[in-house]
Amino acid sequence: MGQLDNKIALVTGASTGIGLAIAHRFAAEGATVYLTGRRKAELDAAVEQIGSSAIAVRSDVSQLDDLDRLFAEIAERSGRLDIVVANAGVGDFGPLGAITEEAYERATSINFKGTVFTVQKALPLLSAGASVVLLSSSAALRGAPGLGVYAATKAAIRSLARTWAAELAGRGIRVNALTPGPVATPGGDGLRAAFPQDEQITAAAEPAVPTPLGRAGRPEEVAATALYLAGDQSSFTTGAELFVDGGATQL
């Protein structure tokens, strides 16, 4: 018996990294998992890795037409959703004086707008007692030079978790924020590589700060916390923020 037997889950941004690890763990625990992402090849590879419990739907969370097609397919095939993990996100390095409109639009459209409308459009399908998990970042708690826009979008995610937990409590729907710290993923590695070789900036930048545990996290460790928030073991937890950051923001 798995912890998510007979559950229907959606994980956005699930073709690689943390999203893929969450989708994989959910499927292993008995859920049928819908995976989204913008790149078809990576999505197909993720489904092959996870197996028959995974269903790939190529979509971009910043495009509302894509979201409409996604939820229409879920409605037709499954008729409901028990779990939504809004994980899709991007991060670009950009100090205040170097922020471009293109980078701003990309971060806010995917990280913030994408989260808002993913959850909004999921509402008609959410079952009583459903769980919504929003991926934030420990960058939101640190003044890391060059991560201003990214950190702001992730701070907004924390705020949305509180508001939506209050709004949806009457339906028995729980909403929580999951906040990873430095995690070894393709996206995180790419962001770290973008930092200039400036000792002052690098020392202050959240992705480069060693955790008290002396290492970066693994996607599977974040997935384990997502499983807790998605399942019945967290039935009395809503509006909360759970950190998986190796103590980076706590010690």
N, C-alpha and C positions, 0 to 999 in steps of 0.2 A: 504494500500500500504506500503510495506516494503522498506527500503533503498537499499536492495540488491535483489529485485525481479528479477527472471530469471537469476541471476548470478550463475556461477559455481566456487566453491572455493575449495582449498586444504589447510588443516591445518595439518602440521606434528607434531608428539608428542602430539596428541590430546586426548589421553585416560584419562588423569587426569589433574588437575591443570589449569594453564593459557591456555594451548591448548584446553582443554575441554570447558572452559568458552568462548573462542573465537568461537569455532565451534558452541556452543549452541546459542550464540548471532547472528551469521551469519545466522543460520537456522531460527531463530525467525524473522529475517529481510527479509526472502524470498529466501535465497540462497539454492542451492543444495550443500552440503558440503561433501567432501571426507576427512575422518579421517584416519591418520596412527598412528601406534605405534607398539612396539615389542611384547606386551602381548595381546593375543587374548581375554582372559576373560575380561580384562579391556576395550578393544575396543568394545566388544559386549555389555557390560554394558553401555558404552557411547552412542552407537546407540539407545539402548532401552530408555535411558533417553531423547535423543534429538528428536527421532521420525523418520518418514519416509523420511525426507529431508536429513538424514545422511546416508552415505555409508562408511563402514569400509573396509580398505584394510591393512592387517597386513604386515608391512614392517619395515626394519631397514635402516635408511637413510645413515648409513655408508657402506652399502652393495650395490654396483652398480647394481647387478642383481635384487635385490629387487626393486630398483628405476625404473629399466626398466620395470618390471612387473606392478608396480604401474601406470606408465604413459601410458602403453599399455592399461590397463583397463579403465583409464579415457578417452583415445582417443576413445576406442570402445563404451563406454557407453554415453559419453557426447560430444566428438569431439572438445572440447576447454576448456580453463581455463581463467577465468576473474580475479581471485584473488589467490595468493599463499602466505601463511603465513608459513615461515620457522621458526618453533618454537622448534623443537626437540633439546634438549640439556641436558647435565649432568654437575654436579659440584661435585668435591671431594676436601676435605681438604687435603693439603699437603705442608708444609713448604719446602723451597728449598732443605734442606738436607735430606728430607724424600720422595721426589718425586720418584715414581717408573716408569719404562718404561711402565708397564701395565696401570697405571693411566694416564700417558701422552698420550698413544695411544688411550685410551678410550675417553678422552676429545677432543683431536684434530680430531679424526675420526668422532665423532658424531657432535660436535659443529661447526667445521670449514669445514672439508671435506664434511660432510653431507649437510651443507648449500650450499656450492659451487655446488655440483652435483644435489641437488634438483632443484635449479634454472636453472642450465644449461639444464637439461633434460626436464624441463617444457617449455623451449623456443619455441619449435615448436607448442605448444598448446596455447600459450599466445595470447589472442585477442588484437587488437589495443585498446589502452587505458586501458590495464590491470594494476592491482596494485600488487606489490610485497612488502611484509612486512617482515623484518628480525628482529628477537628478539635478542637484545643485553642485557646488564645488567649494572646497575649502578656500579657494582664491577669493571668495566673497567676504571672507573674514580678515583678509590680510591686505595691506597696502602695497601690493607687488607692482613696482614700476613696469609699465608697458602692458599691463593686463586690465586697464581701467574699464574698457567697454565689456570685455568678457566677464570680469568680476561683477559688474553692475547687473548684467543680465542674470547671473547666477544668484545674486542677492534678491532679485525680483522673484525668482523661483521660490525661494524660502517664504516670501510674503504671500505668494499665491497659495502655497500649501496651507497656511493659516486661514486665509479667507475662504478657500474652497472647503476646507474641513468644516468650517462653521456653516456654510451654505448647504452642504450635502448631508449633514448629520441626520436630518430628518428622514432621509432615505436609507440610513444605516450605512452610507458609503464613507469609508475612511480615506483621508488624503494625508500623506506624509512626504517629507523631503528626505532624500538620501544624499549625503554629502561626502563624496570621496576626497581624499587628499592626493598626493602624487601617486599615480598608478602607471605601471608599465604597459602602455598600449601604443598602437601606431600613432594615434592622434596626440597623445601626451609626449611621445618621443619627438614628433615633428615640431610641437610647440617649443620644447626645450631646445631643439636645434636652431630655432629662429632667434634665440636670445643673442644679442651682441656680446663679444668677448670684452665685457666691461665688468671689472671685479665688483664694483659697487652695485650695479644693476643686478648682476647674477646672484650676488649674496642676498639681495632683498627679494628676488623673484621666487614666488611660491613653488613652481615646479622644480626648482633647483635646491630647495631647502631639504637637508636630510631629515627624516622623521626620527623621533626618539627611539624607534625600533631599529634604526640604522639601515633602512632599505625602503624602496618604493613598494606599494601594494601590488597585489596580483588581481586581475579582473575577477577571478573566481572568488576572491575574498569579498569583493563588492557584491557579487551575485548571491553569496550566502546571506548577506543582510537584506538584499532585495527579496529573497525568498521569505525571510521572517516577516517583512512588512506586507508581503502579498498574501500570506497564509493566515490560518486561524490562530496561530500562536500570538499574533499581535492584535487580537480582536478588540482590545481595550486601548489601542494606541492610535491616536489621530491628531493631526495638527502638529506633529512632532518633527524634529530634525535629528537624524541618526548619522553620526560621523564614522567614517571608515577611513581614517587618515593617519594611522600609526601614532596618534597622539600629537600630530603636528600643530593643531590649533588648541590643544588642551593643556600641554605641559610647557 
